[in-house]
Amino acid sequence: MERLLARLERRLGRFAIPNLMYWVAGLSGVVFVLQLFKPSFTRALYFDPNLVVHQLQLWRIFTFLFIPTTDSVLWFVFATMFTVFIGNSLEESWGSFKLNVYYGLGALLTVASAFVLGIGTSNMFLNLSLFLAFATLFPDYEIRLYFLVPVKAKWLGLFDVALLAYLAIESSTVGRVAIAVAFGNYLLFFTGHLLRLVRGEATVIVRAKKRSEFVEGPREVREKVTRKCVLCGLSDGDDGADLRVCTCKEVCGGKPTVYCLPHARSHNVKS
């Protein structure tokens, strides 16, 4: 996937929209204000494959991306700021082109699944896939729920995955397909990344186990490496032990032999 993106960016990178999420947030803000004055306004923006095909209302292919998911001014401001923050973080990490592809591919798959299944759709799953990308790249970033409770992004990401699994179980086959296809962009971008994480954690566990076995070691191994003076039996475990290894030819015959410090100085006298 990375190689393909690199080739595409060399050819099409100049067409990428910088600060994409500012545009999405700005248009969402316009729609939110308009619906305050005319609540029925958003009916003309929802994606409906039947209206697109039979009445050629082609704008619905794009406008559903800007429909707010809440009627509350406070929550809309909070959700919009958070979405912009997520998008900017991804753009700083990926670059404008890759973020454009990720968001655009998610929108395209959402529309395609709606056409195939013959049902309407919203931008909920697309925005959720955006957050999952953030949680995968920045798992330890702390988010304050209700501005008070600090929670790491990875735990919120896992909660979203659990929620999606629950929705998939409770939904019909059509709903399951819609959920799976809507997250096709996440799977395309992050399957390799997740596999590397799993393999890396498994490697770390194995290495930690080997280090533990090496450091602790079974008791009989530790006893084997304990050094003792060949003359008086003083060992490493005795208080004040200061052992030396000698390889002199005269007394030790060139073989490594352990002596305590006093006997190392005078071991030319055999006992």
ChimeraX attribute file (.defattr): number of C-alpha atoms within 10 A of each C-alpha:
attribute: neighborCount
match mode: 1-to-1
recipient: residues
	/A:1	9
	/A:2	9
	/A:3	8
	/A:4	8
	/A:5	15
	/A:6	14
	/A:7	11
	/A:8	14
	/A:9	17
	/A:10	10
	/A:11	10
	/A:12	12
	/A:13	17
	/A:14	11
	/A:15	11
	/A:16	16
	/A:17	13
	/A:18	16
	/A:19	17
	/A:20	18
	/A:21	22
	/A:22	17
	/A:23	14
	/A:24	17
	/A:25	20
	/A:26	14
	/A:27	17
	/A:28	21
	/A:29	18
	/A:30	13
	/A:31	18
	/A:32	24
	/A:33	13
	/A:34	14
	/A:35	17
	/A:36	12
	/A:37	9
	/A:38	10
	/A:39	12
	/A:40	11
	/A:41	14
	/A:42	17
	/A:43	13
	/A:44	13
	/A:45	19
	/A:46	22
	/A:47	26
	/A:48	23
	/A:49	25
	/A:50	15
	/A:51	14
	/A:52	15
	/A:53	11
	/A:54	8
	/A:55	9
	/A:56	11
	/A:57	16
	/A:58	14
	/A:59	13
	/A:60	19
	/A:61	19
	/A:62	14
	/A:63	19
	/A:64	23
	/A:65	22
	/A:66	22
	/A:67	22
	/A:68	23
	/A:69	14
	/A:70	12
	/A:71	12
	/A:72	11
	/A:73	12
	/A:74	9
	/A:75	12
	/A:76	17
	/A:77	14
	/A:78	11
	/A:79	16
	/A:80	19
	/A:81	15
	/A:82	14
	/A:83	20
	/A:84	19
	/A:85	15
	/A:86	19
	/A:87	26
	/A:88	20
	/A:89	16
	/A:90	21
	/A:91	19
	/A:92	11
	/A:93	14
	/A:94	12
	/A:95	16
	/A:96	22
	/A:97	22
	/A:98	21
	/A:99	25
	/A:100	22
	/A:101	16
	/A:102	21
	/A:103	19
	/A:104	14
	/A:105	19
	/A:106	24
	/A:107	23
	/A:108	18
	/A:109	19
	/A:110	26
	/A:111	27
	/A:112	17
	/A:113	21
	/A:114	23
	/A:115	18
	/A:116	12
	/A:117	14
	/A:118	13
	/A:119	16
	/A:120	17
	/A:121	20
	/A:122	21
	/A:123	21
	/A:124	13
	/A:125	20
	/A:126	26
	/A:127	17
	/A:128	19
	/A:129	23
	/A:130	21
	/A:131	21
	/A:132	24
	/A:133	21
	/A:134	21
	/A:135	20
	/A:136	17
	/A:137	17
	/A:138	16
	/A:139	16
	/A:140	13
	/A:141	14
	/A:142	15
	/A:143	15
	/A:144	12
	/A:145	9
	/A:146	7
	/A:147	7
	/A:148	8
	/A:149	9
	/A:150	12
	/A:151	14
	/A:152	15
	/A:153	22
	/A:154	19
	/A:155	14
	/A:156	17
	/A:157	20
	/A:158	14
	/A:159	12
	/A:160	16
	/A:161	15
	/A:162	12
	/A:163	12
	/A:164	17
	/A:165	14
	/A:166	11
	/A:167	14
	/A:168	18
	/A:169	12
	/A:170	11
	/A:171	14
	/A:172	11
	/A:173	11
	/A:174	15
	/A:175	16
	/A:176	17
	/A:177	16
	/A:178	24
	/A:179	20
	/A:180	17
	/A:181	21
	/A:182	28
	/A:183	21
	/A:184	18
	/A:185	24
	/A:186	21
	/A:187	16
	/A:188	13
	/A:189	15
	/A:190	17
	/A:191	11
	/A:192	12
	/A:193	14
	/A:194	13
	/A:195	11
	/A:196	12
	/A:197	12
	/A:198	12
	/A:199	12
	/A:200	12
	/A:201	12
	/A:202	12
	/A:203	12
	/A:204	12
	/A:205	12
	/A:206	12
	/A:207	12
	/A:208	12
	/A:209	12
	/A:210	13
	/A:211	12
	/A:212	11
	/A:213	11
	/A:214	11
	/A:215	10
	/A:216	11
	/A:217	12
	/A:218	10
	/A:219	8
	/A:220	8
	/A:221	11
	/A:222	11
	/A:223	9
	/A:224	8
	/A:225	9
	/A:226	10
	/A:227	19
	/A:228	20
	/A:229	21
	/A:230	15
	/A:231	14
	/A:232	11
	/A:233	13
	/A:234	19
	/A:235	19
	/A:236	16
	/A:237	10
	/A:238	10
	/A:239	8
	/A:240	9
	/A:241	14
	/A:242	15
	/A:243	19
	/A:244	18
	/A:245	16
	/A:246	17
	/A:247	13
	/A:248	13
	/A:249	9
	/A:250	8
	/A:251	14
	/A:252	15
	/A:253	11
	/A:254	11
	/A:255	12
	/A:256	12
	/A:257	18
	/A:258	22
	/A:259	25
	/A:260	23
	/A:261	15
	/A:262	11
	/A:263	18
	/A:264	18
	/A:265	11
	/A:266	10
	/A:267	17
	/A:268	12
	/A:269	8
	/A:270	8
	/A:271	7
